[in-house]
Amino acid sequence: MQDNQCEYCHGAIQAKKVTVPYRYKGKLVIIEHVPVGVCRRCGERYYEARTVERMEAIAKRRQAATKSIVVPIRNFTEAAA
């Protein structure tokens, strides 16, 4: 987050906490309350290296998650029929 300015659109970057869909070894883990810098103009996200390392550690955990969700999966080709 160099100079708190987006490298793509030069918008201002704001600190936020977001929910991140994180994939690890083919599995999807939803991680909530992740600290990140978000461009106010284009929405680009900027993660610190230690935040990414922590997300990976969370995804690797073998213990049961505190909550889970069921997500329907649709096939794009079904819509064409």
PDB file with SEQRES, HELIX, SHEET and CRYST1 records, atoms N, CA, C and O in Angstrom:
SEQRES   1 A   81  MET GLN ASP ASN GLN CYS GLU TYR CYS HIS GLY ALA ILE          
SEQRES   2 A   81  GLN ALA LYS LYS VAL THR VAL PRO TYR ARG TYR LYS GLY          
SEQRES   3 A   81  LYS LEU VAL ILE ILE GLU HIS VAL PRO VAL GLY VAL CYS          
SEQRES   4 A   81  ARG ARG CYS GLY GLU ARG TYR TYR GLU ALA ARG THR VAL          
SEQRES   5 A   81  GLU ARG MET GLU ALA ILE ALA LYS ARG ARG GLN ALA ALA          
SEQRES   6 A   81  THR LYS SER ILE VAL VAL PRO ILE ARG ASN PHE THR GLU          
SEQRES   7 A   81  ALA ALA ALA                                                  
HELIX    1 AA1 GLN A    2  ASN A    4  5                                   3    
HELIX    2 AA2 ALA A   49  LYS A   60  1                                  12    
HELIX    3 AA3 PHE A   76  ALA A   80  1                                   5    
SHEET    1 AA1 3 ILE A  13  TYR A  24  0                                        
SHEET    2 AA1 3 LYS A  27  CYS A  39 -1                                        
SHEET    3 AA1 3 ARG A  45  TYR A  46 -1                                        
CRYST1    1.000    1.000    1.000  90.00  90.00  90.00 P 1           1          
ATOM      1  N   MET A   1       0.840  -1.173   0.000  1.00  0.00           N  
ATOM      2  CA  MET A   1       0.000   0.000   0.000  1.00  0.00           C  
ATOM      3  C   MET A   1       0.890   1.242   0.000  1.00  0.00           C  
ATOM      4  O   MET A   1       0.862   2.055   0.924  1.00  0.00           O  
ATOM      5  N   GLN A   2       1.638   1.352  -1.014  1.00  0.00           N  
ATOM      6  CA  GLN A   2       2.583   2.455  -1.103  1.00  0.00           C  
ATOM      7  C   GLN A   2       1.859   3.794  -1.178  1.00  0.00           C  
ATOM      8  O   GLN A   2       1.023   4.001  -2.058  1.00  0.00           O  
ATOM      9  N   ASP A   3       2.176   4.702  -0.257  1.00  0.00           N  
ATOM     10  CA  ASP A   3       1.601   6.045  -0.201  1.00  0.00           C  
ATOM     11  C   ASP A   3       0.085   6.045  -0.078  1.00  0.00           C  
ATOM     12  O   ASP A   3      -0.550   7.058  -0.369  1.00  0.00           O  
ATOM     13  N   ASN A   4      -0.515   4.927   0.349  1.00  0.00           N  
ATOM     14  CA  ASN A   4      -1.969   4.827   0.496  1.00  0.00           C  
ATOM     15  C   ASN A   4      -2.725   5.250  -0.756  1.00  0.00           C  
ATOM     16  O   ASN A   4      -3.788   5.866  -0.681  1.00  0.00           O  
ATOM     17  N   GLN A   5      -2.157   4.909  -1.907  1.00  0.00           N  
ATOM     18  CA  GLN A   5      -2.783   5.235  -3.184  1.00  0.00           C  
ATOM     19  C   GLN A   5      -2.795   3.979  -4.050  1.00  0.00           C  
ATOM     20  O   GLN A   5      -1.794   3.269  -4.138  1.00  0.00           O  
ATOM     21  N   CYS A   6      -3.921   3.712  -4.683  1.00  0.00           N  
ATOM     22  CA  CYS A   6      -4.067   2.528  -5.530  1.00  0.00           C  
ATOM     23  C   CYS A   6      -3.100   2.601  -6.709  1.00  0.00           C  
ATOM     24  O   CYS A   6      -2.993   3.634  -7.369  1.00  0.00           O  
ATOM     25  N   GLU A   7      -2.409   1.513  -6.963  1.00  0.00           N  
ATOM     26  CA  GLU A   7      -1.462   1.492  -8.079  1.00  0.00           C  
ATOM     27  C   GLU A   7      -2.148   1.402  -9.437  1.00  0.00           C  
ATOM     28  O   GLU A   7      -1.503   1.608 -10.465  1.00  0.00           O  
ATOM     29  N   TYR A   8      -3.436   1.102  -9.456  1.00  0.00           N  
ATOM     30  CA  TYR A   8      -4.172   0.982 -10.716  1.00  0.00           C  
ATOM     31  C   TYR A   8      -4.910   2.258 -11.104  1.00  0.00           C  
ATOM     32  O   TYR A   8      -4.799   2.730 -12.235  1.00  0.00           O  
ATOM     33  N   CYS A   9      -5.670   2.814 -10.148  1.00  0.00           N  
ATOM     34  CA  CYS A   9      -6.497   3.986 -10.490  1.00  0.00           C  
ATOM     35  C   CYS A   9      -6.120   5.225  -9.694  1.00  0.00           C  
ATOM     36  O   CYS A   9      -6.704   6.291  -9.890  1.00  0.00           O  
ATOM     37  N   HIS A  10      -5.149   5.093  -8.799  1.00  0.00           N  
ATOM     38  CA  HIS A  10      -4.657   6.192  -7.955  1.00  0.00           C  
ATOM     39  C   HIS A  10      -5.685   6.689  -6.949  1.00  0.00           C  
ATOM     40  O   HIS A  10      -5.557   7.797  -6.428  1.00  0.00           O  
ATOM     41  N   GLY A  11      -6.699   5.883  -6.672  1.00  0.00           N  
ATOM     42  CA  GLY A  11      -7.685   6.225  -5.648  1.00  0.00           C  
ATOM     43  C   GLY A  11      -7.096   6.054  -4.257  1.00  0.00           C  
ATOM     44  O   GLY A  11      -6.046   5.431  -4.097  1.00  0.00           O  
ATOM     45  N   ALA A  12      -7.759   6.598  -3.263  1.00  0.00           N  
ATOM     46  CA  ALA A  12      -7.322   6.486  -1.876  1.00  0.00           C  
ATOM     47  C   ALA A  12      -7.607   5.086  -1.344  1.00  0.00           C  
ATOM     48  O   ALA A  12      -8.642   4.492  -1.648  1.00  0.00           O  
ATOM     49  N   ILE A  13      -6.676   4.567  -0.545  1.00  0.00           N  
ATOM     50  CA  ILE A  13      -6.832   3.244   0.046  1.00  0.00           C  
ATOM     51  C   ILE A  13      -7.275   3.404   1.496  1.00  0.00           C  
ATOM     52  O   ILE A  13      -6.703   4.183   2.259  1.00  0.00           O  
ATOM     53  N   GLN A  14      -8.305   2.649   1.852  1.00  0.00           N  
ATOM     54  CA  GLN A  14      -8.899   2.724   3.180  1.00  0.00           C  
ATOM     55  C   GLN A  14      -8.756   1.372   3.872  1.00  0.00           C  
ATOM     56  O   GLN A  14      -8.963   0.330   3.251  1.00  0.00           O  
ATOM     57  N   ALA A  15      -8.403   1.389   5.155  1.00  0.00           N  
ATOM     58  CA  ALA A  15      -8.314   0.154   5.929  1.00  0.00           C  
ATOM     59  C   ALA A  15      -9.722  -0.345   6.226  1.00  0.00           C  
ATOM     60  O   ALA A  15     -10.586   0.417   6.660  1.00  0.00           O  
ATOM     61  N   LYS A  16      -9.942  -1.646   5.983  1.00  0.00           N  
ATOM     62  CA  LYS A  16     -11.238  -2.276   6.243  1.00  0.00           C  
ATOM     63  C   LYS A  16     -11.015  -3.687   6.735  1.00  0.00           C  
ATOM     64  O   LYS A  16      -9.893  -4.192   6.720  1.00  0.00           O  
ATOM     65  N   LYS A  17     -12.088  -4.320   7.172  1.00  0.00           N  
ATOM     66  CA  LYS A  17     -12.086  -5.750   7.476  1.00  0.00           C  
ATOM     67  C   LYS A  17     -13.109  -6.368   6.548  1.00  0.00           C  
ATOM     68  O   LYS A  17     -14.249  -5.909   6.478  1.00  0.00           O  
ATOM     69  N   VAL A  18     -12.703  -7.414   5.831  1.00  0.00           N  
ATOM     70  CA  VAL A  18     -13.539  -8.020   4.803  1.00  0.00           C  
ATOM     71  C   VAL A  18     -13.627  -9.532   5.004  1.00  0.00           C  
ATOM     72  O   VAL A  18     -12.909 -10.111   5.819  1.00  0.00           O  
ATOM     73  N   THR A  19     -14.517 -10.149   4.247  1.00  0.00           N  
ATOM     74  CA  THR A  19     -14.644 -11.603   4.206  1.00  0.00           C  
ATOM     75  C   THR A  19     -13.961 -12.082   2.934  1.00  0.00           C  
ATOM     76  O   THR A  19     -14.203 -11.550   1.851  1.00  0.00           O  
ATOM     77  N   VAL A  20     -13.107 -13.091   3.072  1.00  0.00           N  
ATOM     78  CA  VAL A  20     -12.306 -13.566   1.942  1.00  0.00           C  
ATOM     79  C   VAL A  20     -12.605 -15.034   1.653  1.00  0.00           C  
ATOM     80  O   VAL A  20     -12.478 -15.872   2.545  1.00  0.00           O  
ATOM     81  N   PRO A  21     -13.004 -15.364   0.406  1.00  0.00           N  
ATOM     82  CA  PRO A  21     -13.078 -16.767   0.009  1.00  0.00           C  
ATOM     83  C   PRO A  21     -11.654 -17.237  -0.313  1.00  0.00           C  
ATOM     84  O   PRO A  21     -11.045 -16.736  -1.258  1.00  0.00           O  
ATOM     85  N   TYR A  22     -11.125 -18.171   0.444  1.00  0.00           N  
ATOM     86  CA  TYR A  22      -9.731 -18.594   0.311  1.00  0.00           C  
ATOM     87  C   TYR A  22      -9.688 -20.058  -0.068  1.00  0.00           C  
ATOM     88  O   TYR A  22     -10.295 -20.891   0.604  1.00  0.00           O  
ATOM     89  N   ARG A  23      -8.983 -20.379  -1.127  1.00  0.00           N  
ATOM     90  CA  ARG A  23      -8.862 -21.774  -1.571  1.00  0.00           C  
ATOM     91  C   ARG A  23      -7.506 -22.324  -1.149  1.00  0.00           C  
ATOM     92  O   ARG A  23      -6.463 -21.694  -1.328  1.00  0.00           O  
ATOM     93  N   TYR A  24      -7.565 -23.526  -0.580  1.00  0.00           N  
ATOM     94  CA  TYR A  24      -6.341 -24.210  -0.174  1.00  0.00           C  
ATOM     95  C   TYR A  24      -6.502 -25.693  -0.481  1.00  0.00           C  
ATOM     96  O   TYR A  24      -7.406 -26.351   0.035  1.00  0.00           O  
ATOM     97  N   LYS A  25      -5.618 -26.211  -1.325  1.00  0.00           N  
ATOM     98  CA  LYS A  25      -5.639 -27.618  -1.738  1.00  0.00           C  
ATOM     99  C   LYS A  25      -7.019 -28.054  -2.210  1.00  0.00           C  
ATOM    100  O   LYS A  25      -7.507 -29.117  -1.826  1.00  0.00           O  
ATOM    101  N   GLY A  26      -7.643 -27.233  -3.039  1.00  0.00           N  
ATOM    102  CA  GLY A  26      -8.929 -27.580  -3.638  1.00  0.00           C  
ATOM    103  C   GLY A  26     -10.134 -27.370  -2.744  1.00  0.00           C  
ATOM    104  O   GLY A  26     -11.262 -27.640  -3.156  1.00  0.00           O  
ATOM    105  N   LYS A  27      -9.919 -26.896  -1.534  1.00  0.00           N  
ATOM    106  CA  LYS A  27     -11.024 -26.662  -0.624  1.00  0.00           C  
ATOM    107  C   LYS A  27     -11.221 -25.169  -0.423  1.00  0.00           C  
ATOM    108  O   LYS A  27     -10.265 -24.393  -0.404  1.00  0.00           O  
ATOM    109  N   LEU A  28     -12.476 -24.787  -0.276  1.00  0.00           N  
ATOM    110  CA  LEU A  28     -12.823 -23.389  -0.069  1.00  0.00           C  
ATOM    111  C   LEU A  28     -13.053 -23.140   1.413  1.00  0.00           C  
ATOM    112  O   LEU A  28     -13.813 -23.854   2.066  1.00  0.00           O  
ATOM    113  N   VAL A  29     -12.383 -22.115   1.933  1.00  0.00           N  
ATOM    114  CA  VAL A  29     -12.552 -21.697   3.319  1.00  0.00           C  
ATOM    115  C   VAL A  29     -12.940 -20.224   3.282  1.00  0.00           C  
ATOM    116  O   VAL A  29     -12.290 -19.427   2.605  1.00  0.00           O  
ATOM    117  N   ILE A  30     -13.987 -19.862   4.000  1.00  0.00           N  
ATOM    118  CA  ILE A  30     -14.395 -18.464   4.097  1.00  0.00           C  
ATOM    119  C   ILE A  30     -13.763 -17.906   5.374  1.00  0.00           C  
ATOM    120  O   ILE A  30     -13.998 -18.426   6.465  1.00  0.00           O  
ATOM    121  N   ILE A  31     -12.971 -16.860   5.238  1.00  0.00           N  
ATOM    122  CA  ILE A  31     -12.299 -16.257   6.385  1.00  0.00           C  
ATOM    123  C   ILE A  31     -12.878 -14.857   6.599  1.00  0.00           C  
ATOM    124  O   ILE A  31     -12.815 -14.004   5.714  1.00  0.00           O  
ATOM    125  N   GLU A  32     -13.433 -14.642   7.769  1.00  0.00           N  
ATOM    126  CA  GLU A  32     -14.083 -13.368   8.078  1.00  0.00           C  
ATOM    127  C   GLU A  32     -13.141 -12.421   8.822  1.00  0.00           C  
ATOM    128  O   GLU A  32     -12.160 -12.848   9.431  1.00  0.00           O  
ATOM    129  N   HIS A  33     -13.457 -11.142   8.758  1.00  0.00           N  
ATOM    130  CA  HIS A  33     -12.773 -10.089   9.516  1.00  0.00           C  
ATOM    131  C   HIS A  33     -11.289  -9.969   9.170  1.00  0.00           C  
ATOM    132  O   HIS A  33     -10.458  -9.767  10.055  1.00  0.00           O  
ATOM    133  N   VAL A  34     -10.958 -10.093   7.891  1.00  0.00           N  
ATOM    134  CA  VAL A  34      -9.577 -10.002   7.433  1.00  0.00           C  
ATOM    135  C   VAL A  34      -9.211  -8.523   7.230  1.00  0.00           C  
ATOM    136  O   VAL A  34      -9.904  -7.820   6.495  1.00  0.00           O  
ATOM    137  N   PRO A  35      -8.136  -8.043   7.869  1.00  0.00           N  
ATOM    138  CA  PRO A  35      -7.726  -6.659   7.666  1.00  0.00           C  
ATOM    139  C   PRO A  35      -7.085  -6.483   6.292  1.00  0.00           C  
ATOM    140  O   PRO A  35      -6.219  -7.263   5.897  1.00  0.00           O  
ATOM    141  N   VAL A  36      -7.515  -5.462   5.576  1.00  0.00           N  
ATOM    142  CA  VAL A  36      -7.050  -5.251   4.211  1.00  0.00           C  
ATOM    143  C   VAL A  36      -7.171  -3.773   3.859  1.00  0.00           C  
ATOM    144  O   VAL A  36      -7.979  -3.053   4.446  1.00  0.00           O  
ATOM    145  N   GLY A  37      -6.379  -3.331   2.917  1.00  0.00           N  
ATOM    146  CA  GLY A  37      -6.539  -1.991   2.370  1.00  0.00           C  
ATOM    147  C   GLY A  37      -7.394  -2.099   1.117  1.00  0.00           C  
ATOM    148  O   GLY A  37      -7.113  -2.927   0.250  1.00  0.00           O  
ATOM    149  N   VAL A  38      -8.430  -1.279   1.007  1.00  0.00           N  
ATOM    150  CA  VAL A  38      -9.335  -1.334  -0.144  1.00  0.00           C  
ATOM    151  C   VAL A  38      -9.375   0.036  -0.820  1.00  0.00           C  
ATOM    152  O   VAL A  38      -9.576   1.055  -0.159  1.00  0.00           O  
ATOM    153  N   CYS A  39      -9.184   0.056  -2.137  1.00  0.00           N  
ATOM    154  CA  CYS A  39      -9.265   1.302  -2.893  1.00  0.00           C  
ATOM    155  C   CYS A  39     -10.707   1.792  -2.884  1.00  0.00           C  
ATOM    156  O   CYS A  39     -11.632   1.042  -3.198  1.00  0.00           O  
ATOM    157  N   ARG A  40     -10.885   3.044  -2.523  1.00  0.00           N  
ATOM    158  CA  ARG A  40     -12.232   3.618  -2.472  1.00  0.00           C  
ATOM    159  C   ARG A  40     -12.826   3.810  -3.867  1.00  0.00           C  
ATOM    160  O   ARG A  40     -14.046   3.884  -4.018  1.00  0.00           O  
ATOM    161  N   ARG A  41     -11.978   3.888  -4.876  1.00  0.00           N  
ATOM    162  CA  ARG A  41     -12.470   4.132  -6.238  1.00  0.00           C  
ATOM    163  C   ARG A  41     -12.769   2.845  -6.991  1.00  0.00           C  
ATOM    164  O   ARG A  41     -13.870   2.686  -7.520  1.00  0.00           O  
ATOM    165  N   CYS A  42     -11.814   1.924  -7.051  1.00  0.00           N  
ATOM    166  CA  CYS A  42     -12.003   0.731  -7.886  1.00  0.00           C  
ATOM    167  C   CYS A  42     -12.211  -0.563  -7.096  1.00  0.00           C  
ATOM    168  O   CYS A  42     -12.582  -1.584  -7.675  1.00  0.00           O  
ATOM    169  N   GLY A  43     -11.975  -0.532  -5.773  1.00  0.00           N  
ATOM    170  CA  GLY A  43     -12.202  -1.717  -4.962  1.00  0.00           C  
ATOM    171  C   GLY A  43     -11.038  -2.695  -4.887  1.00  0.00           C  
ATOM    172  O   GLY A  43     -11.152  -3.736  -4.240  1.00  0.00           O  
ATOM    173  N   GLU A  44      -9.924  -2.382  -5.534  1.00  0.00           N  
ATOM    174  CA  GLU A  44      -8.748  -3.260  -5.474  1.00  0.00           C  
ATOM    175  C   GLU A  44      -8.351  -3.462  -4.014  1.00  0.00           C  
ATOM    176  O   GLU A  44      -8.387  -2.527  -3.214  1.00  0.00           O  
ATOM    177  N   ARG A  45      -7.971  -4.704  -3.675  1.00  0.00           N  
ATOM    178  CA  ARG A  45      -7.587  -5.022  -2.305  1.00  0.00           C  
ATOM    179  C   ARG A  45      -6.076  -5.178  -2.202  1.00  0.00           C  
ATOM    180  O   ARG A  45      -5.424  -5.700  -3.106  1.00  0.00           O  
ATOM    181  N   TYR A  46      -5.535  -4.714  -1.078  1.00  0.00           N  
ATOM    182  CA  TYR A  46      -4.110  -4.801  -0.796  1.00  0.00           C  
ATOM    183  C   TYR A  46      -3.909  -5.507   0.542  1.00  0.00           C  
ATOM    184  O   TYR A  46      -4.306  -5.002   1.593  1.00  0.00           O  
ATOM    185  N   TYR A  47      -3.286  -6.684   0.484  1.00  0.00           N  
ATOM    186  CA  TYR A  47      -3.050  -7.494   1.671  1.00  0.00           C  
ATOM    187  C   TYR A  47      -1.590  -7.385   2.088  1.00  0.00           C  
ATOM    188  O   TYR A  47      -0.700  -7.399   1.237  1.00  0.00           O  
ATOM    189  N   GLU A  48      -1.337  -7.275   3.386  1.00  0.00           N  
ATOM    190  CA  GLU A  48       0.029  -7.339   3.886  1.00  0.00           C  
ATOM    191  C   GLU A  48       0.467  -8.796   3.851  1.00  0.00           C  
ATOM    192  O   GLU A  48      -0.360  -9.699   3.973  1.00  0.00           O  
ATOM    193  N   ALA A  49       1.757  -9.024   3.686  1.00  0.00           N  
ATOM    194  CA  ALA A  49       2.296 -10.388   3.591  1.00  0.00           C  
ATOM    195  C   ALA A  49       1.929 -11.206   4.816  1.00  0.00           C  
ATOM    196  O   ALA A  49       1.567 -12.375   4.683  1.00  0.00           O  
ATOM    197  N   ARG A  50       2.011 -10.626   6.002  1.00  0.00           N  
ATOM    198  CA  ARG A  50       1.700 -11.395   7.217  1.00  0.00           C  
ATOM    199  C   ARG A  50       0.218 -11.768   7.285  1.00  0.00           C  
ATOM    200  O   ARG A  50      -0.139 -12.782   7.885  1.00  0.00           O  
ATOM    201  N   THR A  51      -0.648 -10.950   6.668  1.00  0.00           N  
ATOM    202  CA  THR A  51      -2.078 -11.277   6.620  1.00  0.00           C  
ATOM    203  C   THR A  51      -2.302 -12.491   5.722  1.00  0.00           C  
ATOM    204  O   THR A  51      -3.078 -13.384   6.065  1.00  0.00           O  
ATOM    205  N   VAL A  52      -1.630 -12.527   4.582  1.00  0.00           N  
ATOM    206  CA  VAL A  52      -1.751 -13.669   3.670  1.00  0.00           C  
ATOM    207  C   VAL A  52      -1.216 -14.934   4.334  1.00  0.00           C  
ATOM    208  O   VAL A  52      -1.811 -16.003   4.199  1.00  0.00           O  
ATOM    209  N   GLU A  53      -0.106 -14.822   5.046  1.00  0.00           N  
ATOM    210  CA  GLU A  53       0.460 -15.969   5.758  1.00  0.00           C  
ATOM    211  C   GLU A  53      -0.516 -16.483   6.814  1.00  0.00           C  
ATOM    212  O   GLU A  53      -0.664 -17.692   6.995  1.00  0.00           O  
ATOM    213  N   ARG A  54      -1.167 -15.577   7.498  1.00  0.00           N  
ATOM    214  CA  ARG A  54      -2.126 -15.979   8.532  1.00  0.00           C  
ATOM    215  C   ARG A  54      -3.360 -16.637   7.910  1.00  0.00           C  
ATOM    216  O   ARG A  54      -3.885 -17.606   8.459  1.00  0.00           O  
ATOM    217  N   MET A  55      -3.831 -16.117   6.762  1.00  0.00           N  
ATOM    218  CA  MET A  55      -4.971 -16.745   6.085  1.00  0.00           C  
ATOM    219  C   MET A  55      -4.628 -18.169   5.684  1.00  0.00           C  
ATOM    220  O   MET A  55      -5.458 -19.069   5.819  1.00  0.00           O  
ATOM    221  N   GLU A  56      -3.404 -18.384   5.189  1.00  0.00           N  
ATOM    222  CA  GLU A  56      -2.998 -19.733   4.812  1.00  0.00           C  
ATOM    223  C   GLU A  56      -2.955 -20.647   6.037  1.00  0.00           C  
ATOM    224  O   GLU A  56      -3.372 -21.803   5.963  1.00  0.00           O  
ATOM    225  N   ALA A  57      -2.457 -20.140   7.148  1.00  0.00           N  
ATOM    226  CA  ALA A  57      -2.414 -20.936   8.381  1.00  0.00           C  
ATOM    227  C   ALA A  57      -3.822 -21.290   8.844  1.00  0.00           C  
ATOM    228  O   ALA A  57      -4.065 -22.408   9.298  1.00  0.00           O  
ATOM    229  N   ILE A  58      -4.745 -20.348   8.731  1.00  0.00           N  
ATOM    230  CA  ILE A  58      -6.137 -20.605   9.110  1.00  0.00           C  
ATOM    231  C   ILE A  58      -6.728 -21.689   8.205  1.00  0.00           C  
ATOM    232  O   ILE A  58      -7.407 -22.597   8.686  1.00  0.00           O  
ATOM    233  N   ALA A  59      -6.469 -21.596   6.891  1.00  0.00           N  
ATOM    234  CA  ALA A  59      -7.011 -22.566   5.939  1.00  0.00           C  
ATOM    235  C   ALA A  59      -6.439 -23.967   6.175  1.00  0.00           C  
ATOM    236  O   ALA A  59      -7.121 -24.960   5.919  1.00  0.00           O  
ATOM    237  N   LYS A  60      -5.210 -24.058   6.655  1.00  0.00           N  
ATOM    238  CA  LYS A  60      -4.562 -25.348   6.896  1.00  0.00           C  
ATOM    239  C   LYS A  60      -5.076 -26.070   8.141  1.00  0.00           C  
ATOM    240  O   LYS A  60      -4.897 -27.281   8.273  1.00  0.00           O  
ATOM    241  N   ARG A  61      -5.702 -25.345   9.042  1.00  0.00           N  
ATOM    242  CA  ARG A  61      -6.152 -25.949  10.302  1.00  0.00           C  
ATOM    243  C   ARG A  61      -7.018 -27.180  10.058  1.00  0.00           C  
ATOM    244  O   ARG A  61      -7.855 -27.200   9.156  1.00  0.00           O  
ATOM    245  N   ARG A  62      -6.803 -28.186  10.865  1.00  0.00           N  
ATOM    246  CA  ARG A  62      -7.582 -29.413  10.752  1.00  0.00           C  
ATOM    247  C   ARG A  62      -8.792 -29.406  11.682  1.00  0.00           C  
ATOM    248  O   ARG A  62      -9.705 -30.215  11.513  1.00  0.00           O  
ATOM    249  N   GLN A  63      -8.809 -28.515  12.646  1.00  0.00           N  
ATOM    250  CA  GLN A  63      -9.937 -28.476  13.578  1.00  0.00           C  
ATOM    251  C   GLN A  63     -11.192 -27.995  12.868  1.00  0.00           C  
ATOM    252  O   GLN A  63     -11.122 -27.291  11.860  1.00  0.00           O  
ATOM    253  N   ALA A  64     -12.328 -28.380  13.403  1.00  0.00           N  
ATOM    254  CA  ALA A  64     -13.618 -28.025  12.807  1.00  0.00           C  
ATOM    255  C   ALA A  64     -13.834 -26.516  12.867  1.00  0.00           C  
ATOM    256  O   ALA A  64     -13.438 -25.853  13.825  1.00  0.00           O  
ATOM    257  N   ALA A  65     -14.465 -25.994  11.835  1.00  0.00           N  
ATOM    258  CA  ALA A  65     -14.791 -24.570  11.785  1.00  0.00           C  
ATOM    259  C   ALA A  65     -15.907 -24.267  12.781  1.00  0.00           C  
ATOM    260  O   ALA A  65     -16.672 -25.152  13.164  1.00  0.00           O  
ATOM    261  N   THR A  66     -15.985 -23.009  13.192  1.00  0.00           N  
ATOM    262  CA  THR A  66     -17.009 -22.616  14.158  1.00  0.00           C  
ATOM    263  C   THR A  66     -18.390 -22.534  13.525  1.00  0.00           C  
ATOM    264  O   THR A  66     -19.399 -22.651  14.220  1.00  0.00           O  
ATOM    265  N   LYS A  67     -18.443 -22.335  12.212  1.00  0.00           N  
ATOM    266  CA  LYS A  67     -19.711 -22.349  11.500  1.00  0.00           C  
ATOM    267  C   LYS A  67     -19.461 -22.741  10.050  1.00  0.00           C  
ATOM    268  O   LYS A  67     -18.329 -22.694   9.568  1.00  0.00           O  
ATOM    269  N   SER A  68     -20.536 -23.130   9.357  1.00  0.00           N  
ATOM    270  CA  SER A  68     -20.412 -23.520   7.953  1.00  0.00           C  
ATOM    271  C   SER A  68     -21.670 -23.102   7.200  1.00  0.00           C  
ATOM    272  O   SER A  68     -22.698 -22.784   7.798  1.00  0.00           O  
ATOM    273  N   ILE A  69     -21.561 -23.111   5.878  1.00  0.00           N  
ATOM    274  CA  ILE A  69     -22.691 -22.752   5.020  1.00  0.00           C  
ATOM    275  C   ILE A  69     -22.823 -23.784   3.910  1.00  0.00           C  
ATOM    276  O   ILE A  69     -21.862 -24.481   3.585  1.00  0.00           O  
ATOM    277  N   VAL A  70     -24.011 -23.879   3.330  1.00  0.00           N  
ATOM    278  CA  VAL A  70     -24.246 -24.742   2.173  1.00  0.00           C  
ATOM    279  C   VAL A  70     -24.430 -23.819   0.980  1.00  0.00           C  
ATOM    280  O   VAL A  70     -25.224 -22.880   1.033  1.00  0.00           O  
ATOM    281  N   VAL A  71     -23.704 -24.083  -0.088  1.00  0.00           N  
ATOM    282  CA  VAL A  71     -23.746 -23.241  -1.269  1.00  0.00           C  
ATOM    283  C   VAL A  71     -24.181 -24.075  -2.474  1.00  0.00           C  
ATOM    284  O   VAL A  71     -23.556 -25.091  -2.778  1.00  0.00           O  
ATOM    285  N   PRO A  72     -25.249 -23.656  -3.165  1.00  0.00           N  
ATOM    286  CA  PRO A  72     -25.641 -24.391  -4.368  1.00  0.00           C  
ATOM    287  C   PRO A  72     -24.605 -24.181  -5.477  1.00  0.00           C  
ATOM    288  O   PRO A  72     -24.030 -23.101  -5.609  1.00  0.00           O  
ATOM    289  N   ILE A  73     -24.382 -25.211  -6.254  1.00  0.00           N  
ATOM    290  CA  ILE A  73     -23.447 -25.128  -7.375  1.00  0.00           C  
ATOM    291  C   ILE A  73     -24.228 -25.347  -8.652  1.00  0.00           C  
ATOM    292  O   ILE A  73     -24.943 -26.339  -8.790  1.00  0.00           O  
ATOM    293  N   ARG A  74     -24.093 -24.438  -9.570  1.00  0.00           N  
ATOM    294  CA  ARG A  74     -24.787 -24.514 -10.857  1.00  0.00           C  
ATOM    295  C   ARG A  74     -23.758 -24.652 -11.964  1.00  0.00           C  
ATOM    296  O   ARG A  74     -22.620 -24.199 -11.842  1.00  0.00           O  
ATOM    297  N   ASN A  75     -24.186 -25.292 -13.053  1.00  0.00           N  
ATOM    298  CA  ASN A  75     -23.345 -25.464 -14.232  1.00  0.00           C  
ATOM    299  C   ASN A  75     -23.750 -24.432 -15.264  1.00  0.00           C  
ATOM    300  O   ASN A  75     -24.933 -24.306 -15.583  1.00  0.00           O  
ATOM    301  N   PHE A  76     -22.794 -23.697 -15.787  1.00  0.00           N  
ATOM    302  CA  PHE A  76     -23.071 -22.654 -16.762  1.00  0.00           C  
ATOM    303  C   PHE A  76     -23.795 -23.180 -17.992  1.00  0.00           C  
ATOM    304  O   PHE A  76     -24.658 -22.496 -18.540  1.00  0.00           O  
ATOM    305  N   THR A  77     -23.454 -24.386 -18.430  1.00  0.00           N  
ATOM    306  CA  THR A  77     -24.066 -24.944 -19.635  1.00  0.00           C  
ATOM    307  C   THR A  77     -25.534 -25.292 -19.432  1.00  0.00           C  
ATOM    308  O   THR A  77     -26.275 -25.397 -20.409  1.00  0.00           O  
ATOM    309  N   GLU A  78     -25.976 -25.474 -18.183  1.00  0.00           N  
ATOM    310  CA  GLU A  78     -27.384 -25.741 -17.910  1.00  0.00           C  
ATOM    311  C   GLU A  78     -28.255 -24.552 -18.281  1.00  0.00           C  
ATOM    312  O   GLU A  78     -29.395 -24.736 -18.707  1.00  0.00           O  
ATOM    313  N   ALA A  79     -27.749 -23.355 -18.129  1.00  0.00           N  
ATOM    314  CA  ALA A  79     -28.502 -22.146 -18.405  1.00  0.00           C  
ATOM    315  C   ALA A  79     -28.764 -21.971 -19.910  1.00  0.00           C  
ATOM    316  O   ALA A  79     -29.734 -21.326 -20.308  1.00  0.00           O  
ATOM    317  N   ALA A  80     -27.899 -22.544 -20.723  1.00  0.00           N  
ATOM    318  CA  ALA A  80     -28.047 -22.410 -22.181  1.00  0.00           C  
ATOM    319  C   ALA A  80     -29.135 -23.326 -22.734  1.00  0.00           C  
ATOM    320  O   ALA A  80     -29.645 -23.099 -23.831  1.00  0.00           O  
ATOM    321  N   ALA A  81     -29.483 -24.340 -21.988  1.00  0.00           N  
ATOM    322  CA  ALA A  81     -30.459 -25.328 -22.466  1.00  0.00           C  
ATOM    323  C   ALA A  81     -31.887 -24.805 -22.410  1.00  0.00           C  
ATOM    324  O   ALA A  81     -32.820 -25.518 -22.778  1.00  0.00           O  
TER     325      ALA A  81                                                      
END                                                                             
